[in-house]
Amino acid sequence: MLLRFHRERAGMTQEGLGNHVGYSKSQVAMVERGERSPRGQFVEIADQVLGAQGALLVVAETEFKKDGLPPWTEDYLVEEKKAAALHVYQTNLIPGSLQTEAYSRAVFSSNRCPTLDDEEIEKRVASRQERQQLYTRKPAPTVSYVLEESVLTRPLGGKDTLKEQLHHILAIGELRHVEVQVMPHDRQDHAGLAGRMSLLETADRHRLAYVEGHKGGYFVSEQPDVGNLFSKYGILQAQALTPEDSATLIEKVAREL
């Protein structure tokens, strides 16, 4: 609301402000409604061009950085919270939306360059746990995962943490709207060698793909790229173990810890 107040007082439209900060009119509107956090230099530029004299900077410091998440992650979570379908292929660790609290803490504690302090870690753990609403919200989204087998055996946080995490995956996999599949080590043909990805469908079935690396993440929404990624995910599902066989493997790994 404060952003809207200063924008209107300055006699500037959402589109006009967007031209200054590199946002579309609809993206500016989302920031004003609190539906997405401002990223990059949005706040600094808006504060200057609207003559807010630092007011927007103060609000941004207290409101938009409370979860400690990188801006590209925030953008993705906005889409995940409202997605009608979510499909995730993960290569290195348990996907964030599947992680237990202890496993999440182990992941963030492993961060290096920069190393996160305890307060920052706890903020990120809390934010990650909120994503578990994916499994209880209504209407229920369609959710699927394809996980590399190595993910099941990497003992982040120790064996007890991993065992708890595997049991959590089994419990989530029993939900009617969730499927979990494992890509076995011995596959001689593999469609996912380019790395992890998250695929989303909106309520009106618009498709988005999200890819994240060391320097940040980005959305893929244009054809043929997004269609190719959805097709690749379909091949991954066909190559992976069935949900039933995957559950059997996960149970075996947990039992042997």
PyMOL commands that set and color helices and strands:
alter all, ss='L'
color gray80, all
select helices_A, chain A and resi 2-9+14-21+25-32+42-49+55-64+71-82+96-98+101-109+118-135+149-153+159-173+225-239+243-256
alter helices_A, ss='H'
color red, helices_A
select strands_A, chain A and resi 85-90+142-148+178-183+197-201+207-213+216-220
alter strands_A, ss='S'
color yellow, strands_A
deselect
rebuild
show_as cartoon
